[in-house]
Amino acid sequence: MDNNTSSQGGNWLTRFEENSEFDRFSIISVGFLLIGIVGGITVGIFSREHLWQIGVIAGCTMLSLSMMLAVAPMKYIVRTTILALAVDVLFMLMNL
């Protein structure tokens, strides 16, 4: 019987989280890069006039970065990074 049956089922996020422990530090590095660049562009270009948007962006970004620095389980790191990027993209689209 194959021990790897749990990674064959489920959605892509669950499979990614199960296999991401091996590449923990590369995923964290890419997360730092993406969060920094996308968050900076969102605040610098799109959300300058709205203080509440800057607060929400900063809160989601700090949550994601705190999870990465605390070396939390990859499940939490991946989900908070996706949340922060989704908030950034949402505010970019709102302020076009």
Buried (B, 14 or more C-beta within 10 A) or exposed (E): EEEEEEBEEEEEEEBBBBEBEEEBEEBBEEBBEBBEEBBEEBBEEBBEEBEEBBEBBEEBBBBBBEBBEEEEEBBBBBBBBEBBBEBBEBBBEEBE
